[in-house]
Amino acid sequence: MKHHRKELWFQIKSRRGFVNITRDLQAALDESGIREGLLLCNAMHITASVFINDDESGLHQDFEEWLEGLAPEKPHSRYRHNHGEDNGDAHLKRTIMGREVVVAITGGKLDLGPWEQVFYGEFDGLRRKRVLVKIIGE
């Protein structure tokens, strides 16, 4: 069995945002030479997420509004975590959106559904963060 590891780095210029990383993952898969197997992709920071959904701006705005309703950023004082920090909401948002995805690899391609795309979700941006891509297979 072969394996391949790659890190993707992001620095979102706002506190929150979503980035479609599907092409980055396919590029990592192409580099690996693996044709059949599994690709694991996970956020290496506890205030960021990797998830699968549709690439539609309206949906992304719905995510933003829904998450802000569940865990509003302010007032910062509402979170016991926020002693010297202001990102308690980002930890909760990451928990809701998830840490990682696993995607099947078939014929050297990501085996995603017709509308599925992979996203990096940032909930406490303005600094560099990394995403791990680990691919195993033949």
PyMOL commands that set and color helices and strands:
alter all, ss='L'
color gray80, all
select helices_A, chain A and resi 22-32+57-70+76-78+88-97
alter helices_A, ss='H'
color red, helices_A
select strands_A, chain A and resi 2-10+17-20+37-43+48-53+100-106+109-110+117-122+129-137
alter strands_A, ss='S'
color yellow, strands_A
deselect
rebuild
show_as cartoon
